[in-house]
């Protein structure tokens, strides 16, 4: 992740600085309609642009096989198996190349077929897209062409409902105001209609002929993937006059993939085509996250690789030690040829080493990767299928974007959650407003009564004077005008909110729910915003008169400024600037107004958990307005650093305001948010709330959702506090408080009386955080981070308010890289959470109202915050249990498999004689022992999901990768070695000393191998059966089924002389073996001996040191037995009491 | 309810509600608790102990005599150490005594310590090293009489090996079938002359050859050599008395420090004389019982402490409850009083 960010960052840097003066690397010039600009225009270096072909497929027919093979063998495991296979082909090895070639071929083939099929689908989709017809304007006529033939500079016509074939600059539309409506549902999932604006100078060109006469060039930046950023400039040449220059922004850019709505047709000029469109640039997949389990798996693999190499080395060395006696090297019945004697000793030894490697290579099974992958892929379906995580209200279910992290959900230690839209509904309701200290409440409910006030206002304080009345109306008008809300007259828009006032039913749509709530609130207070028409905003005042204001400028909202403004001209010709924003960004800019009263009210509301906004205004004279226009225009036309320049201009304009009042909007908590947070905290997860909201509001929400409880001692690390003392002192003081306490607590923490435990909550704001994060020159204070982390570690809950999006990611990174390397999860719903979602180990998007950006960038998406509980406590827990058993079991069963082979070398003179037959070697991992563990890893539920939900503390049992620690791994490995010893020496002792059949006939080496193998298959399968706690019919079927399959296969394999095989060594071996009584006795004995230690260990551990999970299991069992009795008893007692 | 929603055709991504998809398949959940497992442990232990004793008894009933003749025939061994002497014959006689009657004697197998049989080319090396000593067993009912014990070479191989797996090339007579082939390097006779007495027992179908071709798994091994033909004196097995082996010593073993010998043994349902199975069964049975007893002990002890603890916990809980109730009572009192005052006001 970090790597890619760095790379792109460096790339932009290089682009920025190396390009220097020459703009052509940074920007492109497009001749609209391929018309050369009049001579004397800027010099221009022609560039080559790609055609409009979209290529999402990876392969072509010709390069599929080499490219796919190359990609597959880039995986280290596949490469390893390929090497083994090649070694087997080249040198004379004990096992046939088929044994490793067949599984490898199988894996490679299945993967190739899957990828090939997917690519074929992509090809089909690409072709459909590339061949769909597009309307061009050519010499004033409409021409239909295939989409792929579109070139940069072509003028395109798009009809209603069609999708845009490439990224277009919006030239004109059939609507006279030069706007069009667009839905970007397929790009970012936001289904609301967005308004785009045609270039002012070209919006008059409405017919084919007109548009063909347009003479213009467009300069714009080179394509970049950010969907919401675009900077460009258009020059429109007119006869005689100087060209008109007009700035272009993202509101002029129609993106490929979006579709036109409610507009008959539009004309646009293609600027980015094919793979350079923003949609195509966004195809690039995210960097992969790896789970802890995968990391431990790789560590185990390395251990096994070492074991493998050392086994091969030991055997090679011993072989030559053993052969140092000449009679052993060359027995009389097997003398070497002259050529063999002449061979170089080292070459021989190396060949032997390789042969031993091949013989033992099964210890790292190719099938493990396949099984793990299948488990993850199939297992993730259980998340999408989960009914409990389906939200009927929105019709959304959970989404799984990566299945690689399923088990990571069971390992989460820190949750970073956004507040708005995640913890809260993001369903805003206007609660009150405060105008100059007087509080107004819309006429819904007040003191439990509905007030039948005609004006719909309840004045809580004394009625205002005449000037107050004016201010009041100004305030309402300000709320009516200062927003970017759109009005929809047609009712079929998704996600819209119907106004409660049925008489004037209009639907307000906005990207920010706050604005909708405010406009609706004002409607209830008597002022209704009607529409924006021809740049005039119309509103209905209390006397049902329509007032029209000319909209002059919008100073748009952004999360840095945290405010927005509009400049309007009223019917009387006065020019007003209305500004609304967060209190912290308004108050410093205010010079007049009842600041103190309003501030106190704002703070009061914030403590109640309401979202507050302040409204201010100023009147502009015409000269001032002209100045403002000039300022804005220069900033908007700037090609470079336009954002920054605009911000500066806005800052300059929004000064000397007069404070009008404040509003309070309630954002209700999501249902069960408190319950979820409580459960997560009980599960030992630390929950941090990261929000852009202000401290008081956020703190109130935190109390409401039980993040802070009444006995939580809240520590503050805020700007206010740092202003009083130095950061250094504050930090040290806090850490002292926390540490003193935790020192005294450690003794009691195990006593189980956690109710009294004092826990700490920390509140920190963005400014303080950036102070802490700032690298310092002086060495002494360089470890503020450490102190801060130390404090955080001892706090059960942390609230970070006033955070910028990037700071959210920063804090996630800080925790992620702290010395315990905890697993972090970030959850959020808005675009501002994307950075932290990408940064955290697991990113979860809430499919919310602020669009789907978060959901798109997340690893998992859920409809509601409450679903996180089931996601982590149930699914995460299950997946972790399942995959850890899968990994450990796979290594175990292959130790059992290969260790006897190793032991056998000591009894066959290190001659690389395989113990098992080729068929057994090949099929062991593929078919005899594969399905039970796969099914286990899909179905296992060691505790019921209800139990897991009811008792979140069970989550602690698997924290910190508990089931894949080295101790556990060593236990499994030793169990494997023990079992292998039992198999081998059991069979050895049985067959060494006696004839085992009733007629005295003897068994050969293949019978010996088959005996070991039979015991092996049974033991390994029964071991899994012992570990299975959830026996559905599927488990029964696969476990008993694979044992039966083994027997049937062996009977068949030995029962026939196979015509195509060069050897018949297994002929009747299995059947002869089973005809012997002692062999049966031996099989039973060895299976029991191998399983006994594990059973005893399990029972003793359960008795002496039971984990919480095991206690629950036992309790649950008892409960289900005793429930009926208890019920009976209570019935008796109740009947007695009556 | 949900069904209804779906049938109304709402645009819903509602997943199907099957037990499998919701991970709610009916299932049996066993847990390895002491109580659940202990009966199993006791029965397994009992079964193993009884099986063990049975196996030991049956192994004990097997009569077995083992004679290693490498050292006894040391002259021959020396002769064979030199490869140039392969074609010289050497026989030696090994007398021995069977103290009690061996009923139902099956047969004796040569006993040897071969070491390297590396199957680089399976048919080559294994066949090449085929065991070619011949052993004759003689019985001396008294010091002067000598009766050759009739030995059978039939049925010493797996039936399937003899009748299906191994087949001679089809031809009128064997020598012509094998014409153009050379005998293995260390063989004294070609493959079609392995048994001069029985022409059916030649070529690839030679019983000794088939037995040898079933390669032993371990360096120390026994192969079946002959069965006693139970006729005449030997109708009930070998009677007690003096015997001797007459061995034509061909197979060299001292070169690789090996040993070879003959075993006379009876066979029961549990095979030959070995206490491994019986011993292992007995030990495992005993261990299982030991484990079961200790687990019972731990379980009982823990149960006592747990019940004690839970009693204590219950007491604490009761106290807390009582306190709480008192608190509630107190608050309600206050509440009554205040309301009272309100009323008066």
Interface residues (C-beta under 8 A of the other chain):
Chain A: X327 X328 X331 X332 X333 X334 X381 X382 X384 X385 X386 X387 X390 X392 X395 X396 X397 X878 X907 X908 X909 X911 X913 X939 X941 X944 X945 X986 X988 X989 X990 X991 X992 X993 X994 X995 X996 X997 X998 X999 X1000 X1001 X1002 X1003 X1004 X1005 X1007 X1008 X1009 X1026 X1029 X1030 X1031 X1032 X1033 X1034 X1035 X1057 X1063 X1064 X1067 X1068 X1072 X1076 X1077 X1078 X1081 X1082 X1085 X1088 X1089 X1092 X1095 X1096 X1098 X1099 X1100 X1102 X1103 X1104 X1110 X1113 X1114 X1117
Chain B: X5 X10 X11 X12 X13 X14 X15 X16 X17 X21 X22 X23 X25 X26 X27 X28 X29 X30 X31 X32 X33 X34 X37 X44 X48 X51 X55 X83 X106 X107 X109 X115 X116 X117 X118 X119 X120 X122 X125 X128 X129 X155 X156 X157 X158 X160 X161 X164 X165 X186 X211 X214 X215 X216 X217 X218 X219 X220 X221 X222 X223 X224 X227 X252 X255 X256 X257 X265 X267 X268 X269 X270 X271 X272 X273 X274 X276 X277 X280 X281 X284 X287 X288 X291 X295 X298 X299 X302
